[in-house]
Amino acid sequence: GIPAEPLFRSYFKNGELIKISSYTVPGWPNQYKSIEDGSYKNSPIKVDAFIAFPKKGEGPFPVVMFAHASGGAELFTDEWFMFNRQAAKSLWKKGIAVMFLDNFSARGVKDTYRDQSTVTLFSAYIDSFMALEFLANHPKVNKKKIGITGYSRGGNNSLMIQEKKIRDALVDKSLYFAAAQPRSPECYAAAMFENPTPIPETKVWLVHGGADDYTLPGPCVEYGKKVKANGGDIKIDVREGWYHTFTGNYPVEKSPALIFHRCPPVYSKDNGQWGDEII
């Protein structure tokens, strides 16, 4: 089950561990292609999530979904990442339900720091839309007020839920996230679409650090311009002097990491194929 579940219970005593039906897609030759052609359905899986509704009232409640970074679901309760639980507790006290979605545990993976391909980004996008569908059918949820937030890899998960091409292939076209708040996503090597087709009802506020030398802010600014030009509701907020883990409660430090921007850019064409540079 979700690694942090015992700690969740100390924060949200009325919370519940649940299973959500989802699917896994391979990383090569293209992650989106298997969604587009429906072959993703050949790999069903049940992923873990923890949901806590406000203690007062019967709803329907708004919900904010938390997507984890490469460190996995343990980051939700890690001592160095207090932001997640503090933000969730604040929302919960204000009458907003919270959900923590675990993309890794059911796939037998603890983290993806060393190899991001062990759980593909598009598998996580599927999880988000399957969780959206689950929530939209829940009697205690206001399906028009479901949001998502996450940092780094979770930022990608929180950004790509605005993409019609993914949504339309997975769930009913009437479903959408009302709000998304990605932080520090990777916009250069994440196979985002060359021509994004945003869901206009989804309001996105992307916050990036201007000093981030791991997932560069520049490609996200350019991606945001494309989204906006194609009718998306997006604000890109680059904060001067902020680093990649600007919500981490520890001093700035250098750490060894994969440097994505030294490789060719990775993006998806409209036909589902990856860009020529990476091929």
N, C-alpha and C positions, 0 to 999 in steps of 0.2 A: 504494500500500500504506500501511500504518500509518506515520504520519510519524516516530514515535520508534523505529522498528524497529532502525536501526543502533546506537542507544544501548542498547536492550534487550540486544543481543548482548554488550555489554561487561559487563552485570550478570549475565546468564544465558547462558553460552556454549552450553549444551545446549538452549536454547529454540528454538521453531519457529513460524514465521509460518504461520497457517492461514486458510482461508476457511470461513465458516459461512453456510449458506443461511438467509435471513430474508426479511422483507417490509417494505414501507413503507406507512403509512396517511396520508391527508390530514388537515389540521387542522380543516376545517370541512365540514359542520355539526357533526360530532362524531367524535372519534378512536376512541372505543370502539365506536361503532355499526358501523364497517367490520370490526372484529374479530368482533363478535357475529353479523353477517349473512354473514360469510365472504368479503366482497368484498376483504379485504386480500390474498387469494391472487392477485389480478389484478396485483399489483406485486411480483414476486419480486426479490430482490437478494442478493448475497453480500457479507457484511461481514467486515472484517479482525479478526483476533485474534492475540495472541502468547501461547503457552503454554510453561511450563517445568516439567518434572517434577524432583523431587529426584534428585541424582546417585546416591544409594545405594538399592538395592532395586528391585523390579519392581512394587510396588504390590499391591493397589489403594490409591491415595493419596487423602486428602482434597484438596479444591481450594478456593481462595479466588479469586473473580472480582473484578477491579477495574473499576468503571464511572467514566468520566471526567466532568468538569464541562463547562460551556459553552465552555471554552477548547479542547476537543477532546483528542485523544490525545497531543498534544505536552506536555500538563500532566503526563503520567506520568513524564517525564524532565526537566521544566523545573527550572532551578536554584532557583526560588522555591517549588517544591513537592517538597522532598526526602522528605516523609512517605510518598508512594506507594511509591517504590522502597525506602526503608528498611524499611517495614512488609513489603513483598513479600519482600525479601531475608531478613528475620528469619524469616518463615513458611517460606520455601524451605529455609533451613538446618535448620529443625526437622522437615523431612520432609513438608511440605505443598506441593502443586503450586500454581502461581499462573497466572492467566490475565488478560490485559489486553484488554478488549473495546473496539473502536473503532466508535462509532455514526455517525461523520461522514464519514470519507474516501471510502467507497464511494458515498456520496450526493452527492459533489462539494462538500462543505462543510468548511471549516477550523474555524470556531467559530460560535456562535450568540449571542454577547454582544449584538449589535445587533438581531437578529430571531430570537426563540426558535422561530418557526414554520418556519424553514428545514429543521429536522429535528424532527418532532413527538415529544412525550414518549412517546406510545403506540407509536411506531415503535421507540424505544429499549427499551420494555418487551418488545416482540416479540423484539428481539435477545437480551435476557436469557434468555427462555424457550427460544429456539432454541439458544442456547449451553448451557443446562441440558440440553436433550435430547441435544445432541452429546456432552457430557461423560458423561451417564448411559449412553451406548452405547459409551464408550471402555473398552477392557479394562484400562487402567492407573488407572481412576478408581473410587473408592468412591462410588457414586451416592447413598448416604444421608448423605454428609458433604461436600456442596457448599455453599459460602457465597458471599456477595457483599457488597461494600462500595463506598462512593463518597461524594463530597462535592458539595453544591449540586445541580446537575442529576443528578449521579451518585447523590446521596442520594435523589432521587425514584425513580431506577431501582432503588435498593437497598430502597426501602420498598414499592413497588407490586408486587414479586414475591410479596408475601404475599396477593395478591388472587385468590380462587378464580375470580371471573367472567372474569378474563383468562386464568389458567392453563387452566381447563377448555375454553376456546374454542380454545386453541392446541396443547396437548400432552396426553399421557396423564395422567389424573387421579391416577395413582400417583406422579407426579414432583413434587418440591418442593425448595426450597432449605432446608437444615437451619438455616442462620443468615444473618442480614442485619445489617449495621452501617452504617446511613445516617448521614451527618453534614450538618447545615444544609440539609435539603430545603425546598422551597417547598410549603406545605400549604394556601395560600389561593387560588391562581390556577392550579392544576395539573390541574383537572378530576378530582380524586379523587372517589371515590364517596360520595354522601350517606349511603348505608347500606353500609359495607364488609362483605364476607363473607370473613374471613381464613382462611388455611390454617393449621390448628392446629399442624401439625408444624414450622412456620417460627418460629424464635426471633428476635425483633427487638430490638436495642438501638440506639435512636435518640438521638444526641447533638446538642444544639443550643446555640448561644450565647445567653445571656440578653441580651447587648448587641447582638445581630444586628438591624440596622434595614433589611436588604435582604430576606431571607426570614425573616419574623417567627416566633419560637418558639411564640407563643400558639396559632395555628391547628393546629400539629403536636400540641400538648398535647391540644387538643380532639379531633383526629382519633384520637390514641392512645387516648383514653377510649372512643370508639366501637368501635375495633378490639377493645379489651379486653372491653367489654360484650358483643361478639358472638363471644367465644370465642378471640380471638387472643392469642398469647404475645408481649407487647410491653412494653418498658420505655422511657419517655421521660425522658431525662436532660438537664436544662437547666442549664448551667454559668454561674454568675454572672460577668459581666464579659468573657465570651468573645464575639468578633465573628464575622462570617460565615466568614471564611477563617482559622479558628483553628489550622489545621494548616499555614498558609503560614509560611515562615521569612523574614519581613520585617516591619518595624514597622507598627503600625496606621496606616492612612491613609484619607482620604476619597476616594472616586472617583465619577464620574458614573455613574448606573445607572438602569435602568427601575425604577420604584417600583410594584410589583404591587399593594400593598395600598391604593393610592388609587383603584383600579378596583373594580367590583363583584366579588364572589367568583365563582370559576368551579368548578363541581362537576358531576359526572355523576349523573343519576337512574338508578334501576334499569332503566328502559326504554331506556337508552343515550343519551337526550337530555341536553343541557346544562341547567343550572338556569335558571329564569326571569329571575333578576337580570341575568345576562350577555346573555341573548337580548334 
